[in-house]
Amino acid sequence: MEQAIEQKKKSPLRIIILGIVLAVAIYFGYQKISFSLTHETTDNAQIETQITPVLPRVSGYVKSIGVKDYDSVKAEQLVAEIDDAELQTQLQEMQADYNQAEVDIVNAKAALNNALVSLKVNKGNIDIANVRLQKAQEDYQRDKNLYAGEAITKKQFDDSKFGLETAQKQLDNNKNDLASAESRIAVLEASVKKAEAALQVKKAKIDQQLLKISYTKITAPVTGKIGKKNVSVGQFVQAGTPLFSIVNDTTYWVVANFKENQLHALTPGKKVELRIDAYPDEKITGTVASLSEATGAKFALLPPDNASGNFVKVTQRIPVKIWIDHVEKYQAMLRAGLSVFVIASNN
């Protein structure tokens, strides 16, 4: 019995197994250390894409919604509609005001035309008054000579003098009427321009109202897939309130936050390996597009301030944008926000 136990202790099988385990451990340890020395990695990365919010440009009650959660839409496709009954009523009122403004222009032009006709009459009256004044001056001069020769009576001479003064006064009055008519024309011309300007203002308001009415039909700004809806039919929405978002399902990239001591391995144009957690068996490669000009902490709402006396050094991370090679091949599996493991060689 003791001899059997002694032979078992001397059996080389146990030593061989231990040796194999040790060799495997050394091998994998070497691979791990070698990999860590020749590559830079991070699991602080995710897939990104463009997410465009759909915002109403006017307030109102939602009349209809043409899409469901996660539907695919094309750019300019009608996705929702806001009730425009109130806006249409306002438009009718504005159009009535516009028609009234057109009538005001017609009236202003008619008044101006009448004033122009009166102006011509005033100018004709001045011409007649000038002729009468000239005749009165001649009669006065003739009667004056006759009165000096005692050929006519003093009454006849006084009548000629009175006729001359009357003709002069009539001419002065006609000139005053002409000046008043010219001044009135300037006022009426200004009234016409004012009425025309008011018409343009009302026309602009109508155009603005028509634009508002067109905003009641909400279309997709981009092509993509609808996210979760935040609105239902009959709900009152304010202008600028997000109804839902459209995810661009054709353009994807990866944003990886590498530590600052890893940046030596990352340059624009360098190839990297991407491992998506949701699809670990897919071998995907990417190309470094650009590196951020600031650390992620600088974009925080409250950036850290190290001016205080209690300073603890924290390794900063730099966002790195990575294009996915042959993205159309993986388009069906890519989703914004998926976690990614990024591997970049030091070579």
C-alpha positions in Angstrom: 0.0 0.0 0.0 2.7 2.4 0.9 4.6 1.5 -2.3 1.5 2.3 -4.4 1.2 5.7 -2.8 4.8 6.3 -3.3 4.5 5.5 -7.0 1.5 7.7 -7.4 3.4 10.6 -5.9 6.2 10.0 -8.3 3.7 9.9 -11.3 4.6 12.6 -13.9 0.9 13.2 -14.9 0.3 15.8 -12.2 3.5 17.6 -13.1 2.6 17.6 -16.8 -0.9 19.0 -16.1 0.5 21.8 -13.9 3.1 22.5 -16.6 0.4 22.8 -19.3 -1.7 25.1 -17.1 1.3 27.2 -16.3 2.2 27.4 -20.0 -1.3 28.4 -21.0 -1.4 31.1 -18.3 2.0 32.4 -19.4 0.9 32.4 -23.0 -2.3 34.3 -22.4 -0.6 36.6 -20.0 2.0 37.4 -22.6 -0.7 38.0 -25.2 -2.6 40.3 -22.8 0.5 42.3 -21.9 1.7 42.4 -25.5 -1.7 43.6 -26.7 -1.9 46.3 -24.0 1.6 47.5 -25.0 0.8 47.7 -28.7 -2.8 48.9 -28.7 -5.0 51.6 -27.1 -8.5 50.7 -26.2 -11.6 52.2 -24.7 -15.2 51.1 -24.0 -16.3 54.7 -23.4 -17.7 55.0 -26.9 -21.1 54.9 -28.6 -22.7 55.1 -32.0 -24.0 58.6 -33.0 -26.2 59.9 -35.7 -28.2 63.1 -36.5 -31.4 63.4 -34.5 -33.7 66.2 -35.8 -36.6 67.4 -33.7 -39.9 68.1 -35.4 -41.2 71.5 -34.1 -44.5 73.3 -34.9 -44.0 76.9 -36.0 -47.5 78.0 -34.9 -49.6 77.2 -31.8 -52.9 75.3 -32.0 -54.7 72.1 -31.5 -53.4 69.0 -33.3 -55.9 68.1 -36.0 -54.2 64.9 -37.3 -51.0 62.8 -37.0 -49.9 60.9 -40.0 -47.2 58.7 -38.5 -46.7 56.2 -35.7 -43.8 55.4 -33.4 -40.7 54.3 -35.3 -42.2 54.8 -38.7 -39.9 55.6 -41.6 -40.5 59.0 -43.2 -39.1 60.9 -46.2 -38.1 64.6 -46.2 -41.1 66.9 -46.8 -43.6 64.1 -45.9 -46.7 65.4 -44.1 -46.4 64.0 -40.5 -48.9 66.2 -38.6 -51.5 68.9 -39.0 -52.7 71.7 -36.7 -56.3 73.0 -36.9 -56.3 76.2 -39.0 -59.9 77.3 -38.6 -59.1 80.3 -36.4 -56.3 81.3 -38.7 -58.6 81.1 -41.7 -61.2 83.3 -40.0 -58.4 85.9 -39.3 -57.4 85.7 -43.0 -60.9 86.5 -44.1 -61.0 89.6 -41.9 -57.6 90.7 -43.3 -58.8 90.2 -46.8 -61.9 92.4 -46.0 -59.5 95.1 -44.6 -57.4 94.8 -47.8 -60.5 95.3 -50.0 -61.4 98.4 -47.9 -57.9 99.7 -48.4 -58.3 99.3 -52.1 -61.5 101.4 -52.0 -59.6 104.0 -49.9 -57.0 104.3 -52.7 -59.7 104.8 -55.3 -61.3 107.6 -53.2 -58.0 109.2 -52.6 -57.1 109.2 -56.3 -60.6 110.6 -57.2 -60.1 113.4 -54.7 -56.7 114.2 -56.2 -58.1 114.1 -59.7 -60.8 116.6 -58.7 -58.2 118.8 -57.1 -56.2 118.7 -60.3 -59.2 119.7 -62.3 -59.9 122.6 -59.9 -56.3 123.6 -60.3 -56.8 124.0 -64.0 -59.9 126.1 -63.4 -58.0 128.3 -61.0 -55.2 128.8 -63.5 -57.9 129.7 -66.1 -59.4 132.2 -63.7 -56.0 133.8 -63.2 -55.7 134.2 -67.0 -59.1 135.8 -67.2 -58.3 138.0 -64.2 -55.1 139.2 -65.9 -57.1 140.1 -69.1 -59.6 142.0 -67.0 -56.9 143.7 -65.1 -55.2 144.8 -68.3 -58.5 146.1 -69.7 -59.2 148.0 -66.4 -55.7 149.5 -66.5 -56.3 150.8 -70.0 -59.7 152.1 -69.2 -58.3 153.9 -66.1 -55.5 155.4 -68.0 -57.8 156.6 -70.8 -60.4 158.0 -68.4 -57.7 159.7 -66.4 -56.5 161.5 -69.5 -60.1 162.4 -70.5 -60.8 163.6 -66.9 -57.8 165.8 -67.1 -59.2 167.3 -70.3 -62.5 167.7 -68.6 -64.0 165.4 -71.2 -65.7 163.1 -68.7 -67.2 163.6 -65.3 -65.5 162.7 -62.0 -67.9 159.9 -61.4 -66.9 158.2 -64.7 -63.3 158.5 -63.7 -64.0 157.1 -60.2 -65.8 154.2 -61.8 -62.7 153.4 -63.9 -60.5 153.6 -60.8 -62.9 151.3 -58.9 -62.9 148.9 -61.8 -59.1 148.8 -61.8 -58.9 148.1 -58.0 -61.6 145.4 -58.3 -59.7 143.7 -61.1 -56.5 143.8 -59.1 -58.3 142.3 -56.0 -59.9 139.6 -58.2 -56.5 138.7 -59.5 -55.0 138.5 -56.0 -57.9 136.3 -54.9 -57.5 134.0 -57.8 -53.8 133.7 -57.0 -54.6 132.8 -53.4 -57.1 130.2 -54.6 -54.3 128.7 -56.9 -51.8 128.5 -54.0 -54.5 126.9 -51.8 -55.3 124.4 -54.6 -51.6 123.5 -55.1 -51.2 123.0 -51.3 -54.3 120.8 -51.3 -52.9 118.7 -54.1 -49.8 118.0 -52.1 -51.9 116.9 -49.2 -54.0 114.7 -51.5 -50.9 113.2 -53.1 -49.6 112.3 -49.7 -53.0 110.8 -48.9 -52.8 108.6 -52.0 -49.3 107.5 -51.0 -50.5 106.8 -47.4 -53.4 104.7 -48.7 -51.1 102.8 -51.0 -48.7 102.2 -48.1 -51.5 101.0 -45.9 -52.5 98.6 -48.7 -49.0 97.2 -48.8 -49.0 96.7 -45.1 -52.3 94.8 -45.3 -51.0 92.8 -48.2 -47.9 91.9 -46.1 -50.1 90.8 -43.2 -52.1 88.6 -45.5 -48.9 87.0 -46.8 -47.8 86.5 -43.3 -51.1 84.9 -42.4 -50.9 82.6 -45.4 -47.5 81.6 -44.3 -48.8 80.8 -40.8 -51.6 78.7 -42.3 -49.0 76.8 -44.4 -47.1 76.1 -41.1 -50.1 74.2 -39.8 -49.1 71.4 -42.1 -46.0 70.0 -40.4 -43.6 68.1 -42.7 -40.6 66.0 -42.0 -37.4 68.1 -42.3 -35.2 65.1 -43.1 -35.4 61.5 -44.1 -35.2 58.9 -41.3 -37.2 57.1 -38.7 -39.7 58.6 -36.2 -38.8 58.3 -32.5 -41.4 58.2 -29.8 -44.3 60.6 -30.3 -44.8 63.2 -27.6 -48.2 64.4 -28.9 -51.7 63.1 -29.6 -54.7 64.3 -31.6 -56.6 67.1 -29.9 -53.7 68.2 -27.8 -52.8 71.9 -27.7 -49.2 72.6 -28.7 -47.1 75.7 -28.4 -44.9 76.9 -31.2 -41.4 75.4 -30.8 -42.6 72.5 -28.6 -41.0 69.2 -29.9 -43.6 66.8 -31.2 -41.1 64.0 -31.9 -37.7 63.5 -33.3 -36.5 62.0 -36.6 -33.4 59.8 -36.5 -31.2 59.8 -39.6 -30.9 56.1 -40.4 -28.3 56.5 -43.2 -25.4 58.3 -41.5 -23.7 56.8 -38.5 -20.4 57.4 -36.8 -18.7 56.6 -33.5 -17.6 59.0 -30.8 -15.0 57.4 -28.5 -13.7 59.2 -25.4 -10.0 58.2 -25.1 -7.8 59.1 -22.2 -5.4 62.0 -22.8 -2.4 59.6 -22.5 -3.8 57.5 -25.4 -3.9 60.2 -28.0 -0.5 59.4 -29.5 -2.1 56.4 -31.2 -4.9 58.4 -32.7 -4.5 60.5 -35.8 -7.0 61.5 -38.5 -7.1 58.8 -41.2 -6.0 56.0 -39.0 -7.8 52.6 -39.1 -9.4 51.3 -35.8 -11.3 48.2 -34.9 -14.9 48.6 -33.7 -16.7 46.0 -31.6 -20.4 46.6 -31.0 -21.6 45.1 -27.7 -24.9 44.2 -29.3 -23.1 42.3 -32.2 -19.8 41.0 -30.7 -19.2 38.6 -33.6 -19.3 41.4 -36.3 -15.8 42.6 -37.4 -16.2 46.2 -38.1 -13.5 48.7 -38.9 -13.5 52.5 -38.8 -11.4 55.5 -39.7 -10.5 58.3 -37.3 -12.1 61.5 -38.7 -11.1 64.1 -36.1 -10.2 64.8 -32.5 -12.0 67.4 -30.4 -10.2 70.6 -29.6 -11.4 70.4 -26.0 -11.8 67.7 -23.4 -15.2 66.4 -22.6 -15.2 68.1 -19.2 -15.0 71.5 -20.9 -18.4 70.9 -22.4 -20.0 70.2 -19.1 -22.6 72.5 -17.7 -20.3 73.3 -14.8 -16.7 72.8 -16.0 -14.2 71.8 -13.3 -12.1 74.7 -11.9 -8.7 73.6 -10.5 -7.9 76.9 -9.0 -8.7 75.8 -5.5 -6.0 74.5 -3.1 -7.4 71.0 -2.9 -6.4 69.7 -6.3 -6.7 66.1 -7.4 -5.4 65.3 -10.9 -8.0 63.4 -13.0 -7.2 61.9 -16.3 -9.1 63.8 -18.9 -10.8 62.2 -21.9 -10.9 63.6 -25.5 -13.8 62.9 -27.8 -12.7 61.2 -31.0 -15.0 61.0 -34.0 -14.7 57.8 -36.0 -16.3 57.1 -39.4 -17.7 53.5 -39.8 -16.2 51.8 -42.9 -18.8 50.5 -45.3 -21.6 51.8 -43.1 -24.3 50.8 -45.6 -23.4 47.1 -45.0 -24.2 47.4 -41.2 -27.0 49.9 -41.6 -29.7 47.5 -40.5 -28.0 46.7 -37.2 -26.7 50.2 -36.3 -28.6 52.2 -33.7 -27.7 55.5 -32.1 -26.5 55.1 -28.6 -25.2 51.5 -28.9 -22.1 50.9 -26.8 -18.8 50.2 -28.8 -15.4 48.9 -27.8 -12.7 50.7 -29.8 -9.2 49.3 -30.5 -6.4 51.3 -32.0 -2.9 50.1 -32.6 0.2 52.1 -31.5 1.8 51.6 -34.9 
